[in-house]
Amino acid sequence: MRVPLEAYLILSAYLFALGVVGVATRRNALIIFMSIELMLNAVNLSFLAFARFLNSMDGQIFVFFVMVVAAAEVAVGLAIIITIYRNKETVDVAELNLLKW
Amino acid sequence: MELLIFAGLALVAGVSGLLVVVQRHAVYSALFLILTMGALAGIYILLDAHFVWVIQVIVYAGAIMVLFLFVIMLLDIRSEQAPWAAPDRGRILVAVLLSVVLLLELGIAVARRFVLAPAGGPAVARNFGTTQTVGRLLFTDFLFPFEITSIILLVAMIGAMVLAKKRLT
């Protein structure tokens, strides 16, 4: 039995929705960040599934670029979280209200 | 057989993905995220993405998650209170409902059936997704974006160092 395209896409959609739940419900900035990574992975899965079923390599190249951007984003994001922790002694996003009016 | 392997890997990815989101302590979240990425790497093999599989394991499950764990342990964060505690409950309910709506929307989009190939996809060339193929494309058709990625990484590296410095002088 071969795997249909829909199976990959449904798994991808499920993981993306999980990431959305994580970003919207959690208060720990690190876990929110990890949920974003989960969403990026879900999108990568869609890219690869379509690349395979369209018999085109372009999707895989895109995944490569998504990973590069993810790596850059993680480096900068974690540096920001460290800076916030150094100033406020917390990474709870509910307590980070400096920009709130 | 292929379907069976996919089902197993999808189950691991789905369950550990859920655990990433509901775990109370960030360390457990990070460990389950590594598991999710590992299972997804296995699925990438089913999709003939050999090179992407390698960088998924090395860059994502390896480098990025080590960075995460490093920061979590560096910060020594007290574990969050139960995230479903009373003051947050309404907000969480709304967020979960909206996510379910999103999932249904995506499900409907998928269920409209793509007129692509039958299950398993079309027959692909033997070198589909190999390092050689990806490398050749990166240095021919995608040379310019590839060069831009080096600038992105350089900027990220400098930015991270400047931000994490003790004090700016």
Chai-1 contact restraints between the chains, C-beta under 6 A:
chainA,res_idxA,chainB,res_idxB,connection_type,confidence,min_distance_angstrom,max_distance_angstrom,comment,restraint_id
A,M1,B,L3,contact,1.0,0.0,6.0,A-B,restraint_1
A,R2,B,E2,contact,1.0,0.0,6.0,A-B,restraint_2
A,R2,B,A119,contact,1.0,0.0,6.0,A-B,restraint_3
A,R2,B,G120,contact,1.0,0.0,6.0,A-B,restraint_4
A,V3,B,E2,contact,1.0,0.0,6.0,A-B,restraint_5
A,V3,B,L3,contact,1.0,0.0,6.0,A-B,restraint_6
A,V3,B,F6,contact,1.0,0.0,6.0,A-B,restraint_7
A,P4,B,A119,contact,1.0,0.0,6.0,A-B,restraint_8
A,E6,B,V110,contact,1.0,0.0,6.0,A-B,restraint_9
A,L9,B,V110,contact,1.0,0.0,6.0,A-B,restraint_10
A,I10,B,V110,contact,1.0,0.0,6.0,A-B,restraint_11
A,L11,B,A10,contact,1.0,0.0,6.0,A-B,restraint_12
A,A13,B,L103,contact,1.0,0.0,6.0,A-B,restraint_13
A,A13,B,L106,contact,1.0,0.0,6.0,A-B,restraint_14
A,L15,B,G17,contact,1.0,0.0,6.0,A-B,restraint_15
A,A17,B,S99,contact,1.0,0.0,6.0,A-B,restraint_16
A,A17,B,L102,contact,1.0,0.0,6.0,A-B,restraint_17
A,A17,B,L103,contact,1.0,0.0,6.0,A-B,restraint_18
A,L18,B,G17,contact,1.0,0.0,6.0,A-B,restraint_19
A,L18,B,V21,contact,1.0,0.0,6.0,A-B,restraint_20
A,V20,B,S99,contact,1.0,0.0,6.0,A-B,restraint_21
A,V21,B,V21,contact,1.0,0.0,6.0,A-B,restraint_22
A,V21,B,V96,contact,1.0,0.0,6.0,A-B,restraint_23
A,V21,B,S99,contact,1.0,0.0,6.0,A-B,restraint_24
A,G22,B,V21,contact,1.0,0.0,6.0,A-B,restraint_25
A,A24,B,A95,contact,1.0,0.0,6.0,A-B,restraint_26
A,T25,B,I92,contact,1.0,0.0,6.0,A-B,restraint_27
A,T25,B,A95,contact,1.0,0.0,6.0,A-B,restraint_28
A,N28,B,A26,contact,1.0,0.0,6.0,A-B,restraint_29
A,N28,B,E80,contact,1.0,0.0,6.0,A-B,restraint_30
A,L30,B,A26,contact,1.0,0.0,6.0,A-B,restraint_31
A,L30,B,I72,contact,1.0,0.0,6.0,A-B,restraint_32
A,I31,B,A26,contact,1.0,0.0,6.0,A-B,restraint_33
A,I31,B,S29,contact,1.0,0.0,6.0,A-B,restraint_34
A,M34,B,V20,contact,1.0,0.0,6.0,A-B,restraint_35
A,M34,B,S29,contact,1.0,0.0,6.0,A-B,restraint_36
A,M34,B,L33,contact,1.0,0.0,6.0,A-B,restraint_37
A,N41,B,L40,contact,1.0,0.0,6.0,A-B,restraint_38
A,L48,B,Y44,contact,1.0,0.0,6.0,A-B,restraint_39
A,L48,B,L47,contact,1.0,0.0,6.0,A-B,restraint_40
A,L48,B,A49,contact,1.0,0.0,6.0,A-B,restraint_41
A,R52,B,L47,contact,1.0,0.0,6.0,A-B,restraint_42
A,R52,B,D48,contact,1.0,0.0,6.0,A-B,restraint_43
A,R52,B,G121,contact,1.0,0.0,6.0,A-B,restraint_44
A,F53,B,L116,contact,1.0,0.0,6.0,A-B,restraint_45
A,F53,B,A117,contact,1.0,0.0,6.0,A-B,restraint_46
A,F53,B,G121,contact,1.0,0.0,6.0,A-B,restraint_47
A,N55,B,P122,contact,1.0,0.0,6.0,A-B,restraint_48
A,N55,B,V124,contact,1.0,0.0,6.0,A-B,restraint_49
A,M57,B,L137,contact,1.0,0.0,6.0,A-B,restraint_50
A,Q60,B,A49,contact,1.0,0.0,6.0,A-B,restraint_51
A,Q60,B,V52,contact,1.0,0.0,6.0,A-B,restraint_52
A,Q60,B,G129,contact,1.0,0.0,6.0,A-B,restraint_53
A,I61,B,L137,contact,1.0,0.0,6.0,A-B,restraint_54
A,I61,B,F142,contact,1.0,0.0,6.0,A-B,restraint_55
A,V63,B,V52,contact,1.0,0.0,6.0,A-B,restraint_56
A,M67,B,V59,contact,1.0,0.0,6.0,A-B,restraint_57
A,V68,B,T149,contact,1.0,0.0,6.0,A-B,restraint_58
A,A72,B,I152,contact,1.0,0.0,6.0,A-B,restraint_59
A,A72,B,L153,contact,1.0,0.0,6.0,A-B,restraint_60
A,A72,B,A156,contact,1.0,0.0,6.0,A-B,restraint_61
A,V74,B,I64,contact,1.0,0.0,6.0,A-B,restraint_62
A,A75,B,A156,contact,1.0,0.0,6.0,A-B,restraint_63
A,A75,B,A160,contact,1.0,0.0,6.0,A-B,restraint_64
A,V76,B,A156,contact,1.0,0.0,6.0,A-B,restraint_65
A,V76,B,G159,contact,1.0,0.0,6.0,A-B,restraint_66
A,V76,B,A160,contact,1.0,0.0,6.0,A-B,restraint_67
A,L78,B,V71,contact,1.0,0.0,6.0,A-B,restraint_68
A,A79,B,A160,contact,1.0,0.0,6.0,A-B,restraint_69
A,A79,B,L163,contact,1.0,0.0,6.0,A-B,restraint_70
A,A79,B,A164,contact,1.0,0.0,6.0,A-B,restraint_71
A,I80,B,L163,contact,1.0,0.0,6.0,A-B,restraint_72
A,I82,B,A164,contact,1.0,0.0,6.0,A-B,restraint_73
A,T83,B,L163,contact,1.0,0.0,6.0,A-B,restraint_74
A,Y85,B,L75,contact,1.0,0.0,6.0,A-B,restraint_75
